Amino acid sequence: MQVERPEADPNIAGASSETDQAPQLVVWGTDVVVSQCKEKFKKFVLHFVDPNAEEDERMEDMNMNEPLYLQKLQEVCFYD
């Protein structure tokens, strides 16, 4: 379902007046914009680094300075 957003969120990077006026896909019954959630999740997966990961969370060849979830995804693909 596409509806017009009631207000632009100034905290979202890349928001422009042109996209604020266009209908956007939202989660039913909320004002949560799917495309914004997707972008935030993608940024998290691509950039999250956990230098304080516990021993039982670490992988064999884990680089503590590289994005954690990219390494985990590579590990899953490697074993697949």
N, C-alpha and C positions, 0 to 999 in steps of 0.2 A: 504494500500500500504506500502510495506517495502522498505526502501532505506538505504544505508549506510550513517551514519552521517559524515559530512565533517570534523569536529574537535571535540575533547572531551572538555567538559566544566569543567575546574578545580574547579569551584565554587560548583559543585554538589557533595555532600557527597556520598561516596560509589562507585564512578566511578572507573572502573578499565580498564586496557588496553585490557582485554579479552572482556568486554562488548562494548568497543569502536569499536572493529573490527566487531562485529556482526551486521547484519541488524536490524534496529529498526523501529517501526511504528511511523510515523510522521503525523502531520496535513498537509493536502494537500496544496501545494504551500508555505510551510514554512519549517524551520528546527526545529520546536517545537516537541520534543520527547514526545509522549503520556505517556509512563511509568514514565518519570520524572515529568510531570505535575500531574499525579495521585498520586505519592508519596508526592509531595509538598502539594497537597490539603489534603491528608490524615493526614499529619503531622499537618497542620493548624487546621483541625477539631478536632484532638485529643489533641492539646496542647494550643490553643488560650484561654487566660484568659483576661477578661476585668474588672479590678478592678474599673474602672471609668464609668461603665455603667450608663446611665441616668435612672431616676426613671421609666419612661414609657417603658424601655427596660427590666426591671427586672421581673422575675417570682416570684410567691409566695414563693417557697422554694429554691430560688436561692442561691447557695454558691458562693460568689464572688472570692473564691480562687480555684475553680474547672473550668475545661474547659467549656466555655460558650456553644459551639455548641453541645457538648455531653449532656448537661443538656436540651437543646432545643429539641434534638432528643428524649430523654427520655420522655419529656413532650408530644410530638406528639404521641409517641407510647402508652403512658398511656391513652390518649383520644381516641385512635383509636378503 
